[in-house]
Amino acid sequence: MVRIDVMADRILRLGRREFLSGLGAAVLTPATAGIAIAQARPSLKLKARAGAVALRPGGPDTPMWSLQGPAPDPGLRFGRGEAPEIALLNELPIPMVLNWHGIDGVASAEPLAARAPLAAGGAESVVIPLRHAGTFMCDFRLLGDAQARPSRPRPLIVAESEAAAVDRDEVFLIEDWRLRADGTALAPGVDPGDTTPLYTVNGLTSLDITARPYQRIRFRFINGCQRNVIAVKIEGHDVRVMALDSQPAEPFLARGGALVLAPGGRVDAFVDITASPGAASSILLHDGKEARPIARLVVSNEPPVRAVPLPAAPPLPSNGLPAQLDLKNALRFDVTFGGPQADWVTPSNFASAAAPAFRARTGRTVVLALTNRAAIASVFHLHGHHFRLLDRLDDGWKPFWLDTLAIESGETQRIAFSAEYSGRWLIETMAADWAAPRLVRWYSVE
């Protein structure tokens, strides 16, 4: 068992000693100057189907399940204010339901609480109003424990109305795998036994990201791991955090160039390339056991894109979340997980007839005291709304918004959010262990 803060400290001992403490972060595609809102509603057809990924050089591909778009796959990229219609066909032999990480206020798309699992061979469509710009994630892992194959998530990118001050926009999707000796991969929720852990970035076991001198890259780090809290460090570069869990933050430097991401967490960071031509910097991942290189940032011998580095970037445009929360008059609830409690159930046993974890009226501020009774760190994920992480005395909050939080064993963290969107919304929790089950409850805003 390794604490989140100890894990981060270990990775940073490989370079500078300070770090950004835990907030529990396909082919690379170039940035666009912005995506114009189409006159007609955009649409995208996705199929949940069997596929394969190359995890063993020289060996056969590993079977898995994924969401696949039309060929060539355009990816899930839209502009803020669009409301794409997502058509889904389930070609898997099991029921499945889409889970949108970071999409606030779309009650009609809420998995389990509003949308029943889609049966094998079934088809459906859903309209997703994209109120906020940022980096999001879509998967169908809610029902994925102990399945025949693991499934892969998909990044969802929603562009700001105004172009960000970057030269390139790179998705950095990190996934973890547990490989058997025969090359097949194990789904989570069961004992990994004698499997071997493996990590990929954008589906690749190794990756070189080539950049020109003085280029500014927007990295969209996504922790697509099944259970692992991870630390990611770019050696030799300043990493300026611009957004967390899809919401803009007041920009700040990640100390030591390192980020800690809970499963499903996302971090948008700007990196200015100031190293000499030909330099190669390792991008390291720490999973609580060891640090390992997962990619490289390589400076090309091409001419610099400009004579001098860009000045520090301004904050990303606000998504309109409230500047203040009324903590004095907030509704307050205790939410405990990680112990023997009947209130939490596996997604397959979810029933909306069960009592909600809490109820709130629209417009009220809600404060949740989250207590982890598990023997190891656990992850909490709030659907429908983003929250502030409160200071220890409840006299203020951290200057960013989150939807996912990792909490150490025995600790209590307090969060606050404005109950803006009516509907029934899930809350999820799971211990940071491959064999741990994913558990859910629901809450109501009326």
C-alpha positions in Angstrom: 0.0 0.0 0.0 1.4 3.4 -1.0 0.0 6.7 -0.1 -0.8 9.2 -2.9 1.6 11.8 -1.4 4.4 9.3 -1.0 3.9 8.1 -4.6 4.3 11.7 -5.9 7.3 12.3 -3.7 9.0 9.2 -5.2 8.6 10.3 -8.7 9.9 13.7 -8.0 13.1 12.4 -6.4 14.1 11.6 -9.9 14.4 15.3 -10.5 13.4 18.4 -8.5 12.0 17.6 -5.1 8.8 19.6 -5.0 5.6 18.5 -6.6 2.0 19.4 -7.2 0.2 17.3 -4.6 -2.5 15.0 -5.6 -5.9 16.2 -6.8 -7.4 13.0 -6.3 -4.7 13.7 -15.1 -5.1 7.5 -31.3 -2.8 9.6 -33.0 -1.8 13.0 -31.7 -3.8 15.7 -33.4 -2.8 19.3 -34.1 -4.6 22.2 -32.5 -7.3 24.0 -34.4 -7.8 27.8 -34.0 -11.3 27.0 -32.7 -14.3 25.0 -33.9 -17.1 27.0 -35.5 -20.6 26.2 -34.2 -22.4 24.5 -37.1 -25.7 25.7 -38.4 -27.1 22.2 -38.2 -26.8 20.0 -35.1 -23.6 18.0 -35.4 -23.9 14.2 -35.1 -21.6 11.3 -34.5 -22.2 7.6 -34.8 -20.4 5.4 -32.3 -20.3 1.6 -32.1 -19.4 -0.4 -29.0 -17.6 -3.3 -30.5 -14.7 -5.7 -30.2 -11.3 -4.6 -31.2 -7.6 -5.2 -30.4 -4.6 -3.2 -29.3 -0.9 -4.0 -29.8 0.5 -4.4 -26.3 3.3 -6.9 -27.0 5.9 -6.1 -29.6 6.1 -9.1 -32.0 3.2 -10.8 -30.3 -0.5 -11.0 -31.3 -2.8 -8.0 -30.6 -4.7 -8.1 -27.3 -8.5 -8.3 -27.6 -10.5 -5.5 -25.9 -13.8 -3.5 -26.3 -14.0 0.1 -27.4 -16.1 2.9 -28.8 -15.4 3.2 -32.5 -16.4 6.1 -34.8 -16.8 6.1 -38.6 -13.6 5.5 -40.7 -11.6 7.6 -40.7 -12.5 8.3 -37.1 -12.8 12.0 -36.6 -12.6 11.8 -32.8 -15.0 13.4 -30.3 -14.2 17.1 -31.0 -16.8 19.8 -30.9 -17.1 23.5 -29.9 -18.6 25.0 -26.8 -22.3 25.6 -27.3 -22.8 22.8 -29.7 -25.3 20.0 -28.9 -24.2 17.0 -30.8 -26.5 14.0 -31.3 -24.6 10.9 -30.4 -26.0 7.7 -32.0 -24.8 4.5 -30.3 -25.0 0.9 -31.6 -24.1 -1.8 -29.1 -22.4 -4.6 -31.0 -21.1 -6.2 -27.8 -22.5 -9.4 -26.3 -23.3 -7.6 -23.1 -25.4 -4.6 -22.0 -23.6 -1.3 -21.8 -24.2 2.4 -20.9 -22.2 5.5 -21.7 -20.7 7.4 -18.9 -19.7 11.0 -19.6 -16.9 12.4 -17.3 -17.2 16.1 -16.7 -20.4 16.9 -18.6 -22.6 18.9 -16.2 -26.4 19.3 -16.2 -27.5 16.8 -18.9 -29.9 14.8 -16.8 -31.3 12.9 -19.9 -27.9 11.3 -20.5 -27.2 10.3 -16.9 -26.3 6.6 -16.9 -28.5 4.3 -14.8 -30.4 7.1 -13.2 -32.0 8.2 -16.5 -30.8 5.8 -19.1 -31.1 2.1 -18.7 -28.2 -0.1 -20.1 -28.4 -0.7 -23.8 -29.0 -4.3 -24.6 -26.7 -6.3 -26.9 -27.6 -5.4 -30.5 -29.5 -2.3 -29.4 -29.3 1.2 -30.7 -30.1 4.6 -29.2 -29.3 8.3 -29.6 -28.8 11.1 -27.1 -28.3 14.8 -27.5 -25.4 16.2 -25.3 -25.5 20.0 -24.8 -21.9 21.1 -24.4 -22.2 24.1 -22.0 -18.5 24.0 -21.1 -15.3 23.9 -23.0 -12.5 21.6 -21.8 -11.2 18.1 -21.7 -13.7 15.3 -21.0 -13.9 11.6 -21.2 -16.5 9.1 -22.3 -16.5 5.4 -21.4 -18.8 2.4 -20.8 -17.0 1.0 -17.7 -19.9 1.3 -15.2 -20.9 -2.2 -16.0 -17.4 -3.4 -16.8 -16.2 -5.2 -13.7 -15.3 -8.8 -14.2 -16.3 -8.7 -17.9 -14.7 -10.9 -20.5 -12.6 -8.1 -21.8 -11.5 -4.6 -20.6 -12.8 -1.6 -22.4 -11.1 1.6 -23.5 -12.3 5.2 -22.9 -12.6 8.0 -25.5 -11.4 11.6 -25.0 -14.0 14.3 -25.7 -12.6 17.7 -26.6 -14.7 20.8 -26.5 -13.0 23.8 -27.9 -13.2 27.3 -26.3 -15.1 29.9 -28.3 -11.8 31.9 -28.4 -8.6 30.3 -29.6 -6.1 29.4 -26.9 -2.6 30.8 -27.1 -1.0 27.6 -28.1 0.7 26.2 -31.2 -0.4 22.6 -30.8 -3.0 20.7 -28.9 -2.1 17.1 -27.8 -4.2 14.5 -26.2 -2.3 12.4 -23.7 -4.6 9.5 -22.7 -3.0 7.1 -20.2 -4.4 3.6 -19.8 -3.4 0.7 -17.7 -3.6 -3.0 -18.5 -3.2 -6.3 -16.7 -1.8 -8.9 -19.2 -2.0 -12.6 -18.8 0.7 -14.9 -20.0 -1.3 -15.7 -23.2 -1.5 -12.0 -24.1 -5.1 -11.5 -23.2 -6.0 -8.6 -20.8 -8.0 -8.8 -17.6 -11.0 -6.6 -16.8 -11.0 -4.8 -13.4 -13.0 -5.9 -10.4 -11.2 -9.3 -10.0 -7.9 -10.4 -8.5 -5.2 -9.7 -11.1 -3.3 -12.7 -10.0 -0.2 -13.4 -12.0 -0.9 -10.7 -14.7 1.7 -8.1 -15.7 0.9 -4.4 -15.4 1.4 -2.3 -18.5 0.7 1.3 -19.5 -0.1 2.9 -22.8 -0.3 6.5 -24.1 -2.9 7.0 -26.8 -2.9 3.2 -27.2 0.9 2.9 -27.8 3.4 1.3 -25.5 6.0 3.9 -26.4 5.6 7.4 -27.9 7.9 10.3 -29.0 6.3 13.7 -29.1 8.5 15.9 -31.4 8.3 19.7 -30.9 10.1 22.7 -32.3 12.1 25.2 -30.2 9.9 27.8 -28.5 6.7 26.0 -29.5 3.9 26.0 -26.9 2.0 22.7 -26.6 -1.3 22.3 -24.8 -1.3 18.8 -23.2 -4.6 17.3 -22.3 -3.6 14.7 -19.8 -6.3 12.1 -19.1 -6.0 9.3 -16.5 -7.9 6.6 -18.4 -6.7 3.9 -15.9 -9.2 1.5 -14.5 -8.3 2.1 -10.8 -4.8 3.6 -10.4 -4.0 7.0 -9.1 -0.9 8.1 -11.0 1.7 10.8 -11.0 3.1 12.1 -14.3 6.3 14.1 -14.6 7.8 15.9 -17.6 11.5 16.1 -16.9 13.3 19.4 -17.5 10.2 21.5 -18.5 7.9 23.9 -16.7 4.4 22.6 -16.7 1.7 25.3 -16.3 -1.6 24.0 -15.2 -4.5 25.7 -17.0 -7.5 23.6 -16.2 -8.5 20.7 -14.0 -11.3 18.2 -14.7 -12.6 20.3 -17.7 -12.8 23.6 -15.8 -10.3 26.5 -16.1 -8.1 27.3 -13.1 -6.0 30.3 -12.2 -2.8 29.2 -14.0 0.0 27.9 -11.8 3.2 26.0 -12.2 3.1 22.3 -11.4 6.0 22.1 -8.9 8.7 19.8 -10.3 6.8 19.5 -13.5 4.6 16.7 -12.0 0.9 16.1 -11.9 -1.2 13.6 -9.9 -4.4 12.3 -11.4 -7.1 10.1 -10.0 -8.8 7.7 -12.4 -10.9 9.7 -14.8 -9.2 12.9 -13.8 -8.0 15.4 -16.5 -5.4 18.2 -16.5 -4.9 20.7 -19.2 -1.3 22.1 -19.1 0.8 24.4 -21.3 4.4 23.4 -21.9 6.8 25.9 -23.6 9.7 24.1 -25.4 12.9 25.9 -24.3 15.4 23.0 -24.4 18.1 22.9 -27.1 17.5 21.2 -30.4 18.1 17.4 -30.2 17.3 17.3 -26.5 15.0 14.5 -25.3 13.1 14.6 -22.0 11.5 11.6 -20.4 7.8 11.7 -19.4 7.6 9.5 -16.4 4.7 7.7 -14.8 4.5 6.6 -11.1 1.8 4.1 -10.2 2.6 3.9 -6.5 5.1 1.1 -7.0 7.7 2.5 -9.4 8.5 5.2 -11.9 8.7 4.3 -15.5 9.2 6.2 -18.7 6.0 6.1 -20.9 6.9 8.7 -23.5 9.6 11.3 -24.6 9.4 14.9 -25.5 12.0 15.4 -28.2 13.1 18.8 -29.5 13.6 18.8 -33.3 16.4 20.4 -35.2 13.9 22.5 -37.2 14.1 26.3 -36.9 12.4 27.8 -33.8 8.8 28.8 -34.3 9.6 32.3 -33.0 12.6 34.3 -31.8 11.8 34.1 -28.1 9.4 32.1 -25.9 5.8 33.3 -25.6 4.8 35.3 -22.4 2.9 33.5 -19.8 -0.6 32.6 -21.0 -3.7 34.3 -19.6 -6.3 32.1 -17.9 -8.6 30.1 -20.2 -12.0 31.6 -20.7 -14.4 30.9 -17.8 -17.1 28.3 -18.2 -19.4 30.4 -16.1 -19.3 28.5 -12.8 -20.2 30.6 -9.8 -17.4 32.8 -8.3 -18.8 32.4 -4.8 -20.5 29.7 -2.8 -22.8 30.3 0.2 -21.1 28.1 2.7 -22.8 29.7 5.7 -26.3 28.6 4.5 -25.2 25.4 2.8 -27.0 22.1 3.1 -24.5 19.6 4.7 -24.4 15.9 4.4 -22.0 13.1 5.4 -21.0 10.6 2.7 -19.0 7.6 3.9 -17.6 4.9 1.8 -15.0 2.1 1.9 -16.7 0.3 4.8 -19.4 -2.4 5.1 -22.4 -0.3 4.1 -25.5 -1.5 2.3 -26.2 1.9 0.7 -23.5 1.5 -1.9 -24.2 -1.0 -4.6 -22.5 -2.3 -7.8 -23.9 -0.6 -10.9 -25.5 -3.8 -12.0 -27.6 -3.7 -8.8 -28.5 -0.1 -9.0 -32.1 0.8 -8.5 -33.5 4.4 -8.6 -36.1 3.3 -6.1 -33.4 3.1 -3.4 -33.2 6.1 -1.1 -30.9 8.8 -2.4 -27.6 9.8 -0.6 -29.1 13.3 -0.2 -31.6 15.7 -1.7 -31.1 19.4 -2.5 -33.2 22.2 -3.9 -32.1 23.9 -7.1 -29.8 26.9 -6.3 -28.7 25.7 -2.9 -25.1 25.2 -2.0 -24.3 21.7 -0.9 -21.4 20.7 1.3 -20.4 17.0 1.5 -18.1 15.5 4.1 -16.5 12.6 2.3 -15.0 10.0 4.6 -12.9 7.0 3.3 -13.2 4.0 5.6 -11.2 1.7 3.3 -7.8 0.5 4.1 -6.3 2.2 1.0 -7.0 5.4 -0.9 -10.4 5.6 -2.6 -11.7 7.7 -5.5 -14.9 9.7 -5.4 -16.6 10.9 -8.6 -19.6 13.4 -8.6 -21.9 13.4 -11.6 -23.8 16.4 -12.9 -21.9 19.1 -11.1 -18.3 20.3 -10.4 -17.2 21.0 -6.9 -14.7 23.0 -4.9 -12.3 21.3 -2.5 -12.7 23.1 0.8 -10.0 24.2 3.1 -9.7 22.3 6.4 -11.7 24.9 8.4 -14.4 25.3 5.7 -13.4 29.0 5.5 -12.5 28.9 1.8 -11.7 26.6 -1.1 -8.9 25.7 -3.5 -8.8 27.9 -6.6 -10.0 25.2 -9.0 -13.0 23.0 -9.7 -13.0 19.2 -9.7 -15.4 16.3 -10.4 -13.1 13.5 -9.2 -11.1 13.3 -5.9 -8.8 10.7 -4.4 -9.0 10.4 -0.6 -6.5 8.7 1.6 -7.5 5.9 4.0 -9.2 7.2 7.1 -9.3 10.8 5.9 -12.3 13.1 5.5 -12.4 15.8 2.7 -15.1 18.4 2.4 -16.4 19.6 -1.0 -19.0 22.2 -2.0 -21.0 22.7 -5.1 -24.0 24.8 -6.3 -26.9 22.5 -7.0 -27.7 24.2 -10.4 -29.1 21.3 -12.4 -32.3 19.4 -11.5 -32.4 15.7 -12.0 -31.1 12.4 -10.6 -27.3 12.1 -10.6 -24.9 9.4 -9.7 -22.0 9.4 -7.3 -19.3 6.8 -7.7 -16.6 5.4 -5.5 -13.9 2.7 -5.8 -10.8 1.8 -3.9 -7.5 2.4 -5.8 -7.0 -1.3 -6.3 -7.6 -3.4 -9.5 -9.7 -6.0 -7.7 -11.9 -3.4 -6.0 -15.5 -3.1 -7.2 -17.0 0.1 -8.6 -19.9 1.2 -6.4 -22.6 3.8 -6.9 -25.4 5.8 -5.2 -27.5 8.7 -6.4 -28.6 12.1 -5.3 -31.4 14.4 -6.3 -31.7 18.1 -7.2 -35.3 19.2 -7.3 
